[in-house]
Structures are given as structure tokens and as C-alpha cells.
Amino acid sequence: MSLATKYTPEAVEAKWYQYWIENKFFSSQVDHSKEAYTIVIPPPNVTGVLHMGHMLNNTIQDVLVRKARMEGKNACWVPGTDHASIATETKVVAMLRDMGIDKKSLSREDFLKYAWEWKEKYGGIILEQLKKLGASCDWDRTKFTMDADLSDAVISVFVDLHKKGKIYRGIRMVNWDPQGKTALSDDEVIMKEVQSKLYYIKYQIEGTESSLTIATTRPETIMADVAICINPNDPRFTHLKGKKAIIPLINRAIPIIEDEYVDMEFGTGCLKVTPAHDVNDYELGIKHKLAVIDILNDDGTLNEKAQILVGEDRFIARKKIGKLLDEADQLEKIEEYKSNVGHSERTNAVVEPKLSLQWFLKMEDITKPALSSVMEDIIQLHPPKFKNMYRSWMENVRDWCISRQLWWGHQIPAYYLPNGEYVVAKTKEEALAQANTQFGTAYSLADLTQDEDVLDTWFSSWLWPISVFDSEVFTTGKPNEDLKYYYPTNDLVTAPEILFFWVARMIIAGYEYLGDKPFKNVYLTGIVRDKLGRKMSKSLGNSPDPLELIQSYGADGVRVGMLFSSPAGNDLPFDEKLVEQGRNFANKIWNAYRLVHGWEIDPSLSGDANQASITWFENRFNQALTEIEDHFNKFRISDALMATYKLIWDDFCSWYLEMIKPAYQAPIDAATHAKTIAFFENILKVLHPFMPFLTEELWHQIKERSVEDSLIIAAWPRPERFNEANIAEASQVFEVVSQIRNIRASKGISPKEAFNLTIKTEQAELYQRFEAVLKKLANLDSVSFGSSLENAVSFVVKADECFIPLAGQVNVEEERENISKELEYTKGFLQSVIKKLSNERFVAGAPEAVVANEKKKQADAEAKINALEEALRKLS
């Protein structure tokens, strides 16, 4: 096949992705002759487009899936999207507004028609974009959380959990979005530091002329105050025990209560208690059996219970009340104050803590198997540092508010009856039959009204690892063949911020409905940040367009760039230079193959001269492969890539190819060429999960191949035993070559000028074995062994002293300075090794091989110091 002079990703990527699709390489069916390897995608919102977090997450998933596929496993990566109730409804409402349509003017059915039209038009964009990245998902299995079968599963689970007494309806404090007019889950609330004001308000003590001052950032809620709280241990307020205070402006008396919850150091040391509008005050109110006065409407305006400023927006009311308090001489002062305030992730409205009648799932008991499975490493978190966070969340879990005041989503299957009761059933018909049986009535379908609310989006995605394979198991209790084969899945790749909101809940559902974990490993990625450490986002304008990056650098370059600095659980400081480095790596590999491809083969030539080079690279490849496997086993994907990168760039391209490369326009022997091609094929196999497009292209450039011989399903190489001594010896030879090259560069000597090298060593046979390599790479006329030479530049490698005669070019003072610097560095290195070896805990706890390696470092450093000191003496 003809080989282009330059690698052009855009032509290669489209070709091979289509080839993989057409030949069903991504497809997976139940096959009990193979081990299943399963990943379910964290379903992106249908409102979404590809961003840098998706790029990182899906690149890691694809690396894992492609490696498993090459290992002969039945790899199944299930793609799909999440209906994202709040985000999608917000988008549709905005679209309707642009069309001049108010949502309030529509029936639920008409609104949902628009919503489904929007979903069909825009909902699949992100999955199409993932194909550009090279994601090898089984697209035939693509699911959507509101597909009919998945929706049926959600409703079945609600009905089942309600029947078990685990779902209930009640008034509780929730996060309320006044703009979206819906409850929010905690993860839909974004905390932002904002500049606020701290209002110091004077409350008169009933029956006296004295007052106490309370600091608050929310003066607009004073009309909802039901108590003043002081710390019983605070001597400043002992005289107020049992008394009452008067709320300014509305002159309502409220009790002064005591509780150690009050922070005596914050503000004025006393607290106004407003249970309807503060989570902590709500708990305090329950404890002290206080009344609850809710003065805010669902849209954030003041209602009649406020008595004043009725109908005003909460923030306008804040300013006006500040002014009214000042005019009434009940405002002591105002201070600037920074505070963290919750904002709705979708509408950016400031979230209100609000008492609301909602549906809840009891979490205390249902979470126990999910907690123990992670704590006992039945499910392993990578990195394990997140176990403490997980435990903290799960041990302090609150009941889950599962209802949302929206139309887009799974409508709650609760039906209200004329008698004020309700029944829960999968369908209206079932609800009618249940109601008539339960209450001895003869209601008709027209008498039943379904709950207007929909379920929290997470209430569908917590079933994802099960429902994508079998949506009926929640009703039948009997897993189908797909579920029995693919469940539990293997690895989940996701972000730490949804460890509780999604990951933990999937684990809960897994144990509740199948009695088993949903996955074995959870790989937690970091957050992609810019060079200033800020999270990348559209609003900050600091996030590049992933598709533009792919267009500029190629998908393989972007994949490599994303992985270079992304160890599990640590944030990724993204720099476009990393992607550029990925592209350069692709070009390096392309040019390396062009070099090999261009060699003429002479079958009559002997390959004996290259045997040492071939033996070394075989050992080095197996050493690197062993290291790469270890990284993969420990989910150090970034480290696995770096080890692969070094193997290819340093060992194969910079050393091996230079070692065996024939002279200009000279042929190469057949044996060496065949071995080099075999090495190249193994390198492509190891590289394929990271850079699938480039590797598949070169794989087919090497020779014509059948579909069955495609790289995507080629056997992953197995590490064989390797000779560490041989690798160490070659490394020593490479160090000699590097030192000679440095001498040429520092003295401005042409690389074409040949040197004679004399080595003072006790292991001459080492250099004799690599003599051809030494001569070729360092441009040497001869390699000899003996003592020191006059008028020669010297350097030390390990304990061996090397001399290059440079008559008239040796500056004794300069040589002495160079040797002295190296001696000082080596002595410092020796001290650090000795310090480590003198640490009893290290010696007792480290593996024997690690301790032995440190002792070898000590011996090498001591030998080198002796040689350097001897060299200095000769220059005296």
C-alpha cells in the first residue's frame, strides 16, 4: 500500500470508524464461550454537547473497552442519554418563549409534544459527537431513560417501593428553585461565593426599653421569625432567659429560647429562628416544637403571611426592608459580607430552602448494603481516598426527595380520589380497581386524577446498569439472559461529584433488586481545569470546543493529550500544548513507520550485527508491557499511557531504530527487518486503546489484511519473561553514547568526526557485546580497554571511566570543574539513598526487590564516586 508523506487524521478517522461500524466490531451478544466485559456509559443529558469532561470520561472508557476487546473478552459498552428533566424543560420553555408561546397556555399533552420534538431534533447530538472521538460503543444498544421499556421499569420500581413502605408523601424542607418552580436535588445546587450584606437588626425585648441585636443576611425573612435563640452558656444573655422579643416592623412577640447550637462567636452571638426558610432553623424548630410561617410564594415573592410588602420579589423586599428598618431606627449597621449561596444549576436562580409537600424515599435501611459493599471493597473505588467521602455521605444520608414540579419526565403513578385519599399503581386502570377494592366504592376513571409531578431524573438513572439490559426484572424478579450474562458490569467511569447522587444510588438499586453489586470498579476522574485552576465551563469562556480540537489535532492527539495529565481522582490542568504533544506523538509514530517502510531488504545479508539490539528491545518491550499491565490493573490509565509513550518514543524510535538502521541508501537484512516489523506490530497493539485510528491505519499499511485480522480485535500481547541485566547493560551503553554526544555538542565538534574510545572497566565483555552499537551511535573508530590517557576528556558511567583523546582541545580547568560538579551531585544522591536505607520502617515494609534496588543504587554511586575522585587526582 502507498504511504502518504504526512499523517492526515481527518481522512483516516472517518474511514476506520465506518469500517468498524460496518463490520460490527462494537456489537456484543450473549456468548458464554467468552468472558463478558461490560461498561455502561454515564448517560449524558439530551440537552448536552460534548465538553472537556465528556472527552476525558469517554476516552478512559474507550481505552478500557478496546483493551478488553483485544484480550478476547466479549466487550459491551452500552451508550445512551438521560432525559434530564429540569435541563430539558428549561430548554423547551425557552424555545416556546422564542415562538411566542407561554408554557402556562399549554396543556400538559401539548407541552410534551413540543418536548419530544425537541428531544428528537437535538437529543442525539452528543452521541454523534462521541463517534468523532472514536468511542467504540455498541450503538445498537443505545438507550434513553424515557424509552417505553425503561419508563415502565421506573414506574414499576416506584410502585414496588411504595408497596414496601419505603416511599412516602410528606412535608419536608427541600431545595426550591423559584424560577423553575421545582424542588431540586442537592447536586443540582451550585454553591457560589457572592458579595452579600450583613444586616444588624435590633429586636426590642418585650416589656422593656432595651433590645438585642441579631445579624442576618436575609432581613426579608424576619416576618417569618418564630423565636430568638441564645446559647445557654453565653453569659451576655443570661438575663434574657424566658423572655420574649418583638419582631421589628410587624411587632409580633416571639420567645427567646436556648440551644447550644448557637455559635457564640458569630455575629452578635444570638440567632433568629426562621424554620420555613433555613434548613438548620427547620431542625431547630422541630427540636423545640416551634411554629412554621412560610412567607414566600413558589415564585419567590412575598405572600400574605408576610403582612408587609406582599407581592414583592424577595430581593426587592430585602432592599426595601433594609430601608424601612433604618427609618424605624431598628437597623444598627450594615457590613459587607461574603457568603456561599446555593444557585440552581439550570436556571441560576438563588435556591430557597422551602417546606414543601413532596414524595420521599426512606434511605436509612436501603443504603446499608451499599455502604458495606464499598467499605469492604466488594466494590472498589479508584482512587480509594474517596471511600471516606462515600462513608460520610452514606452514614449521614437523608430521605431522598424524588418528586419534581415539572412536566417532562416520568409522571408519578399516584392517583388522587374524590374522598381525599390516593392509590399508587402502574396504570390508571389498575389504580381504579385498587381504589374500588380498598374503599368499597364504584369510582370511574374520570374520578381519578394523576399526580402532576414527575420523578427526579436520578430515580431513573439509578436503575441504568440493570434497566439497559432488562427492564422487566423489576416486575418479574427473574433476570433475562442479557442481564444474567452482562451483570454485574465491570467498570464505571464517572466524576467524584456524583459519587453519592448517582453511583451510590445505583449500588442501592443493585442490592435492592438483584442482591448484587452493579459494577466491580468505580474509576473516578478529576475535573478538567484551565491553567489558572478554574473549572472549564461555557460561562467562563475558558473551555475549548472539543470538536475543534479534534479537527486541529486529530482524535488520537486529543485522546492522548487528555490522558497525559489525568491520574484518577486528580484534576486535570488542561493545556492545549498537551494535545499538541499528542499530535506530535502521532506524527513520530507515522514517520517511524515511513522509515522502516522505506528500507530495501537484501536477503543475502546477515543479521548478526543487530542481534544485541534485537535481544535488548525484546527484553525492554516485555519489561514495559509488564509495567503497563500493572498500571492498568491498578487503574493508573495515565501512567499506562506514559509508559507506552516512553517505550515508543525513547526506546523504539530514539534507540532501537537508530541501532539497526542501515547506512544511507544501504539495504537491511531480512531477519532484522522481519523482527522490526514484528516489534512494530506489538507496539501498535499496545498503543491501539489510546490511539485507535492511527494504529489501525498503520496496521493495514504493514500488509493487506482480512477483516478478521483487523487491529481492533488483534490479540493483546502477553508479557514474557525478560532479562533485567541485559536492559541495565544496554542502559549503561546508552549513557556512554549520550555522554559522547554531549561532549561533541559542548565542544562544537561535528557529529561526523569519529572518536576513539578507551574504557577503564572490569566488565569489558559488556562493551564488546554492544561494540557495534557503540561505534554506530557514538561514531567511534575504535573501542579499546585500558588505563587513563593523557590529553583526553573523561567521564564516568557507573564505576567505568571513559576517555576520548582530544589533543589540543582539552581544557584542564574546565574538565576539573565538570568532574567536581558531577562528584558533588553523586555524593548528594548517595546520601539520599543511605538515608532511605537507614530508615528501619522502609527496609522492613518495602518489597525485597525494592530494597535490593536501593542497595544497588548505593553500590553504583560509591563506585562512581571512587572513579570520579580518581579522575580528579589525575587532573591535579
N, C-alpha and C positions, 0 to 999 in steps of 0.2 A: 504493500500500500504506500502511496505517496505521503510524505510527511511535510506539513507546512513549516515554514521557517519560524513562524511565531504561533504561540498558543492563543486561540481566539475563543474565549469561553462561550460567547453568545451562540455560536454555531454548534458547538459541541453539546451544550446543556440541553437545548431543545431536542436535538437528535436522540440522545441517550435516554432522556426521560420518557419520550414517546415509545422508544424501544422497550424499556422496562414495563411500561403500561401494557403495550400490545402483547407482550409475552407473559403477562400475568405474574411477574416476579413478586409483586407486592401482595398477591392474593393468598389467602390462607383458608384451608378447610380442615375439618377434624381428620387427623391421621394418627392413629395410635401407634404406628411404627416409628413415629418421631416424637421427640420431646417438644412440648409446646413452650414457646416463649412469647409472652403477651404484655403489651403496654396499651393502656387506654389513654388517649390524649386528654389533657385538661381542656375541656371544651371551651374555646374562646367565644366571647359574646358575638351574636349575629350582627351586632352594631359595629364590631371592631374591624380594623385593618391592621395589617402586620406592623408591629413595632419592635423595638430592640429587645424587649423582654421575651416576646414570642420567638424571635430569632435564636436567642440563646437557649431557651427551653426546648424548642423543637429540634435544634441542631443536636443537642445532647441525646434526645430521644432517638433521633435517626441514627446516630453513632451506635447506640446500644442495639437497636433493631438490626442494623446492617451487619454488625459483628455476629449477633446470634444467628442470623440467616446463613452466614458463611461457616458457622460452626455446625451446620447441619440441622439446626433446630427449626421447628415449624413456627416461624416468626409472624406474629399477628399484631399489627399496630392499628387500633381502631380510632378513626377520626370522627369528628362531629362538632356541633356547635350548641351553645346554650342560648335559650330564648331570652335571658336577661330582662326580666320583667320591667324594672324601673328604667333601664337604659333605653330599651326599645320603645316603651310607651312614650318616653320623653322625645325621642326622635320622631315618632309618628305624630304626636301632638304638635311639634314644631312644623312638620310637613303640612299638616292640616291648616295651621295658622297661616302659613305662606299661601295656601289655597283659599284663604278667607273663610275657613270653617272652624267654628268653635267646638271643641270636644263635647261640651255640655249640650250642644244642639243635636247630638247624635245618639241613637240607641246603642246599647252595648253591641248588638249584632252588626250594625253598620260600621261602628268603630273597628271591630275585629276584622271586617272585610278589608279595610284600609291597612290594618296592621299586617295581615297575611300577604297582601300585595307588596307591602314594603319589604317584608322578610324574603319573599321570592325574588325580588329585584336585587337586594343588597346583601342578603344573609349568607351567601356562599362566597363572597369576595375573599375573605381571609383564607379559606381553604384553597382557593385557586392560587393565592399568593404563596402559600406553603409549598406548592408544587415547584415554584421557581427556586425555592431553597433546596429542593431535592428530597423533600420528605417522602419516605417510602411507605406511606400509609396504605392500608387495604381500603381503597376508595369505594369498593363495592359494599363495604360495611358502614359507610358514613351514616351517622345518626344525628338526630336533632331532638332536644329534650321535650319538644311538643309534638313529636311524631305520635300517631294514634296509639301505637303499642306502648311507647314509653309513658304517654299520658295516662293510659289505663293502669300502668304499674304504679304511678304516683297516687292515683285515686284509691287503688286497692290498699296501698300502704297506709294512707290516711284513715280509711275505714277500719283497717285491722288494728292500728294503734289506738284509735278511739274506742274500739270494742274492748281492747285490753285495759282501758282506763288510763292510758299514757298520754292521750291528747285531751285537753280540756279548754273551756272558754271562760275567760275571766278578765277583770280589770287589773292591769298592771302598768308599771312605768315602762315606756318604750322610747326609742329614738324616733322623733317625729319630724318629717320634712314638710314645713308649712307650704312650700311651693309645689311639691309633688303631691301633697296631701296624703301621705302614706307613712306607715311605720317603716323603719329601716333596721337592718341587722347591724351589729357593731362594725363589721368590716366595710359597710357602705358609708361609714362616717370617717371623714378625713380630718384629723386634728391639725389646725393651723395656728401658728403664733400670731396674734393680732394685737395691735395697739388699742388698749381699752382705757377706760377711766374708772377710778375707784371713788365712789361717792360715799362720803362720811355723813350719815343721816342721824339726826337727833330724835330719839323716841322719848317722849315725856313719861315719867313714872307716875302712874295713876295716883291722884290724891296729893301730889307734891308739886313743887315748882322745879324740882331737879329733873335731869334727863340722863340717858346713857346714849352713847354714840356707837353706831354699827356701820361697818364698811361693807359696801356691796358694789359689784359691777353691774347689777341689774335692778336699778331703782324702780323700773316699770312693774316689778312683781311685788312691791310692798303691800299692795291691796290684797294679795293672796297670802300674806303672812298669817300664821296661826299661833306663833309663840316666839319668844326670845329665849335663847339657850346660853347658859353660862357654865363654866367648868366649876364643879363643887370645890375644887382645890385652889381656886383663884381668890386670894384674899381681897382683891379690889372690889368684888361684887357680893361679898357675904351679906351685906345689908339689903340686897335685893331679893333674897330668897323668899318665895311665897308671894311676891308682889306681882302687879300687872303693869304693862306698858301700853301706851296709846300709839296706834299707827298714825303717822303724820297724814295730813290731807283728808283722810276719811274718818279719823277719830274713833276707831274701833279698838276696844281694850283686848289685849291678848296676855296669856300667862307668861311668867318668867320661869323657865324650867332649868334643871341641872343635868348635865351629862358630860362625862369625861371625854367624849368625842371631840369637844370644842378645843381647838388649838389656841392656847393662851398667848402664843407669840404672834399669831397672825392678826393683822388689822388691829382692832381695838380689844380683841380677846373675848368678844361675845358675838353671837350668831343669830341672824333672823332665820326662822324656820318656815320654809315655803314648800310643803310636801308635794304640791301639784306641779312644781316647776324646777325641781332639783332632785337628782337620784339619791344623793346622800340624805337630803332633808326628808325624802319619802321614807327611807329606812328609819330615820329618827322619829318620824311621825307614827309609823307602825309601832315602834317600841314604846312610845309614850301615849299611844291611843289618841292622837290629835286629829282634828277635822282636816278635810281636804277641800280647798277652794280653788277651782280651776278658772282663771280669768281670761284664758286665751281661746279664741276660736281656732278651727283647724287650719285657717289660712294665716295665722299669726297676728290677727287683730284682737283688740280687747273686747270682751263681751260684757253683758250687763252686770255680772258679778264684780267687775272692777269698780263699778259705781261712778268713776270719772273717766274721761277720755274714751268712752265707749265707741268702738268702730275704728279707732286709730291703729295704725300698724305699730307693732311692738317697738321698733327702733325710733319712730317719730315720737311715740309715747315716752320713750326713755329721755329724750331731749326735753320734752315739754314738762315732764315730772321734775327733772333737774331744775328747770326754771321755776316751777311752782314751789318747790321746796325752798329754793333760795329766797323767793319773795315772802314766804311764810317764816323766814328765819329758822328753818329746820334743817338747813344744809350747812354743816360745819366747814367743809372744804372738799375740793375735788383734786385727786392726784392722777398723774399719768401712770398707766399700769399695763404691763404686757401679760397676756394670758393665753392659754391654749383653748381654742374654741372649736367645737365639732361642726363640720360642714358636710352637707350631703355630697357624696361622690358624684352624683349625676347632675343635680341642679345647682350645686354650690351654695344653696341656702343654708343659713345658720340653723343647726338642728336644735329642736326643743325637746327637753325631757317632758314627756306628757303621759298622763294617766289615760289609758285607752282600753276599750273592750276589744280584746284580741283572742286569737287561738294560740295555745301554747302546747309544747311537747315537754313532758316531765323528763328531766335529764339526769336526776340523781342516780337512779339504778341502771338505766340503759347504757350509761357510759362506762360502767365498771369493767366489762371485758375489754373494751377499747383501751382503757388505761393500763391494765395489767399486760396486755399483749405487747405494748411498746416498752413498758418498763422492764419486761422480761426478755426483750429482744426477739420475740417471735416475729415482730415487725421491726426492722432495723431502720433507724433514721441516719442519714448520711449528710453532714457530719453529726455524730452523736451528741454534740453540745446542745442540740435542740430538745433533747429529752427533758431537761429541767423545765424549759418553757412549756412543753406539752403537759408535763405533770402538773405544773402550776395552774394552767388553764382548766385541766380536767378535774382537778381536786376542788376548784372554786367555781364550777360550772353553774350557770343559772338556767332556769327553764327557757326554752327556745321559743321566741315569738315567731310563729310560722305564717301569720296572715299578713297580707299586703292590700292596701286600699287602691287596687288597680283593676284594669280590665284584661290586660294582656298577661296570660299565664294560665295556670291550672286552677279553675274555679273550685272553691272549697265545696265538697259534696255534703253540705249540711242544708237541710230543708226546714223552713220555719212554718209552723202550723197555726191555724186560727186560734187555738187555745193557749198560745204563748209558748208552747214547747217547741222542740226541734228534734229531728231524727237525722242520723248520718247513714248514707247508703251510696252505693256506686252510681245508681241511676235514679231518676225521679220516680220511675215505676216501682223500683224496689223500696224507695223511701215511702211511697204511698201505701204499699202493702204492709210495711213495718209499722207505720203510724196507725193504720186502722186496727191492726192486731194489738198493738201496745195500748191504745187508748179506747178500744172498743167503739170506734167511730166509723163513719162512712164518708170520709173525705174524698174529693175528686182531685185530679191532677191540678186543676185550676186553683185549688185551695193551698197548694204548696208553693212556697217562694224560696228559691235557692239563695244561699248566702252570696252577697255581691263580691266579696273579697276573693283574691287569688292567693295561692301559696307562695311563700318565699322561694326564690329561684333555687336556693341551696336544697330545698326539700325534694327537688327532682334530681339535682346533680349528685346528691349523696347516694343515690341508687346506681349511678353511672357504671361502675365496674360489673354490676350484675345485670342491669336492665338492657345494656347494649347486646348482651348475649341471650338473655331470656327474660322477657317482660312478664311472662305468665307465672313464674315461680312464686311470686308474692301471693298469688291466689291458690295455685295447686299445691305448693310446698314441695313439688318434685322437679328438680333441675332437668333441663333438656340436655341433649348430647353436647351442644356447644358449651354450655355453662360447666358441665362436668369436666370437659377437656381443657378449657381455657382459664377456668377459675380455680384457685386464686391466681391473679395476674402476677407477673414477676416484679416489675419495677415501675414506680410512679415518679415522674419528674415534675416538680412544681415549685412554687415560691414559698418561702417561710411565712409570709404574711397571711396565707390561707391554710396554715397548718391546722388550726383549730376549726375554722369556718367550713372547710371542705374536707381536708384529709381526715381529721378526727371523726367527722360525721360519716364518711364512707366506711371507716373502720367500725363505727357503731352499727351501721346498717348491715355490714357483712356478718357480724356476730349475731345480730338480731334475727336475720332471715336465713342465713346459711350455716351459722355456727362456726364460721371460719373467717380468717383474715382476707381482705380484698386484694392484698399485694404483699410481697415479701420485703421489698426495699423501697424507701422513700428518699429520693435524691433531691435535696433542697438547694436550689440555685440561689445565687446572690442577685442583688438589684443592679441593673445596668446604670451606671452614673457617668456624668461628664467629667472632664479633667478637674473641675472645681469641686467635685464630690456631690454635685446635685443629682437627684434622680431625674432621669431623662423623661421629658413629657412634652406634649404639644404646647401646653400653655406657657411653658418656659422658653419654647423655641430652641431647645438645646438638643433635640433628637434628630439625627439624620433619617432620611427616608430609606428604609431597608431595601426597597426595590431599586432605588437609585444607586445604592452601594453595590448591589448585585450587578447592575448594568455597568458600573465603572470598574469593578474589581473581579467580577465573576463570583458565582455562588460558592465555589470551593474556597476562594480567597476570603470571602466574608465568613464562612464557617470556621476556618482556621483562625481568623482574627478574633472572632467572638470567644473561641475556646482558649486562646493563648493566656489570658489573664482571668480565668473564671473558675478557681477552685470552689468546690461545693461549699455552699453556705456563706461564702465571702462575696462582697460586692465586686462588680466588675468595673474598674475605672476605664471606660471605653475611650480609645483614641483611634482615630481613623488610620493612624500610622500602623496599627496592628493589622488592619485589613490590607493595607498596602504590603505589609510583610507577608501576609497570606498569599497575595497575588504574586509577589516575588518568588515565594517558595514554589508556586505552581510553575512559574517560568523556569526556575532552576531545574526542576524535575524534567520538564519538557526538553530543555537544552541538553540535559544529561542523556536522555534517550536519543536525541538527534546525534550526539557524539558517537554513541555506541552503534546506532543505526548506520552511520556513515563509514564505519571501518570495513575495509576489504579483508576477506578471510582467505588465508593461504593454508590449505590442508596439509601441506608438506612441512610446515614449521612445527617445532617442538614447543610445548608449553612449560617446560621445566623451570624456566627463569621466573615464571609467575606463580609457582606453586606456593611459595611462602606467603604471597599476597592473598591467594585464594584461601589458604588454610586460616590465615588471620581473619579474613572477613566472615568466613563460615562461623568461627568462634564468636566474633563480635556480634553477628546477626542473632545468634542464639542467646547470647547474653542480653542483648537489647530486648528480644522478644520475651524472655523470662521477666524482665523488668516491666515491660508493657503489660503483660498478663497480670502481674501483681498489682499494678496501678488500676487496671480495670476491675479486678476482684475487690479492691477497696474503694471503688467509685471515685478514683482520682483521675477523671477524664482529661483534665487539663495537663496533668503530669504524663499521662499516656501519650498524648499528642506531642508534648515536648520531647519525650524520649524517642518517639518516631521521627520527629523533626531532626534531632541531633544525629540519629542513625543515618538518615538520608543525606542531609547537608554536609555534615562533618565527615562521617566515616565512609560513606559510599562515594559521594561526589568529590570531596576535598582530598581524600586519601586513596581509597581503592582505585577509582578510575584513573587517577594520576599515576598510580603504581603500575597498572597494567597497560596503560595507553601506549600504542606503538609510536615510533618516531614519525615525524611528518611525512605523509604520503606512503608510509610503510604499512604492510598488511599485519594482521594479528593472527595468531594460531587458532585453529578451530576449537581446541579444548577450552582455552581461556575464554573465547567468545561465547561458547555454549554455557559455560559456568556463569559468566557475567549476565547473560540473558536470564538464566535461572534465578540469580540473585535479584535481578530487576523485577521479575515476576513475583517473587516473595515480598519484595518491598511494596509493590503495588497492592498486594493482598492486605498487608498490614495498614497501608495508608487509605484503602478504599472507604472504610466507615467515615473517615474525616473528610476526604476529598473524592466523592463518588464519581463525579463527571470526568475529571482529568484522568483518573486511574482506569475507568472503563474505556476511554478513548485510547490510551496507550496500550492497554491490554490487547485491544483488537488491532493496533498498529504493529505489534510484535509479529503477529501472524494471523491468517484467516482463521476464524473460529466459528463453531456452530453456536446456536442459541444455548444449548446445554453446557457450553464451555464459556459462558459469559462470566465476567469477574464477579458480578453481584452474588452469584451462587457458588463461586470457587471455594475450595476447602481452605479454611483458615489454617495457616501454618502452625504446627505444634513445635514448641521449643525442644531442642535436643540438648544433650549434654555438651558442655563447652569447656575448653581448656583456659582457665583463668591465667595461668602462667604465660601462655602464648600471647594473650591480649596485653598483659602487663609488659612483656618484652617488646611487642610492637609499639606500645605507647612510649617506651623508652627510646626506641629508634626514631619515632616521630618527634620526640623532644629534641634529639640531636639535629634532625633536619630543620626544625623550627629555629634552633639557636644559630645554625649556619646561615639560614635565610635572614635572620635579624642582623648578623654581622655584615652581610652584604649590604643590607639596607642602611645600617648606621654609618657605614664607611663609604657608601656610594659606589660600591663595586658592582659591575654588571653581572646579572644572573648567568650570562654566557661564559664568564671566566671560571674555568674549572679550578677546584682546590684539591690539595692533598690533605687527608685527614689522618692524624695519628691519635690513637686512643690508649690511655693507660688504664687497663682493666684486668680483672681476674675472670671475666666471662667473655673471652674473645669469640667463642663459638656462637654466642648470641648475634654478634655483629656480622659474623661470617654467614650465618643463615640469611640475614637480611641485607647482605652486601650489595646485591643488585638494586634493591630498593633504595638504599642509602646513596649509591652512586647516581642513580637516576633522579631522585627527588632533590638532592642537595648539589647536583652537578659536581661530582668528585672524579678526579682522575684515578685516585687510589685510596684505599683504606688500609692502614698498617697499625701495628701494635707495638708499643714501646714506652719509654720514659719521656720526660719533658723535653721540649725543643726550645732552642734559642730563637729570639725574634719571632715568636708565634703568639697569636691570640688564643687564649684558652677559656674554656667554660667547663662547668661541672654538671653532669646529669647523673642523678643518684650518687653513687660513690665513684663514678668513672670520670676521669679528667680527659678532655678532648683538646687537641692542639691543631691549629691551622697556621702554617708558616706564611707570614705576610711581611717579607723583608722590606724594610723601609716604611712600612705602614703601621707599625706598632707604636702607640703612644703609651709608654710605661705608666705614667701618672693616671691616664685615663683608664687603663686596664686595672690598675690598683683600686681606683675609685669604684669601678663597676663590680669587681670581686668583693670589695668591702661592703657594698650595698646588699649584694646577694647573701653574703655571710650574715649580716645583721638580720635580714628578713628570715633566713633559715633558722637562726638561733631563736627568734621570736616564735616561729612556727613550732619548734621543738618544745619550747616552754609550755605552749598551749596544749600539746599532746601529753606531756608529762603531767600537767595539772589534771587533765581528764583521767589519766590512768591512776593518779593518786587518789581519785575520788572513789572511796570504797563502795558507795551505793551504785555508781556507774558500773564498776567492774563486776559487782555481784548481780546486778539486774540486767545488764546488756547481754544480748546473744553472744555465744562464744566466738562466732565468726567476726562480729563487730569489734570485740576486744582484741582479737588476733590482728585485725586490720590496723588498729591503733598502734599496737606494738610494732608492726612492720613499718608504719609511718615513722615511729621513733627511731628504729634502726637505720632506716634510709636517711633521715635527717642527720643523725650522728655521723654516718659515713660521709655524707655530703659536706658537713662542717669540717671534718678532717681533711677532705680533699681541697676545700676552699682555703683553709689555713695553710696547707702545703703550697698551694699556688701563690698565696701572698708572700710566703717566705722566699720563694724563688724570684719574686719581683723586687725583693729588698736590695 
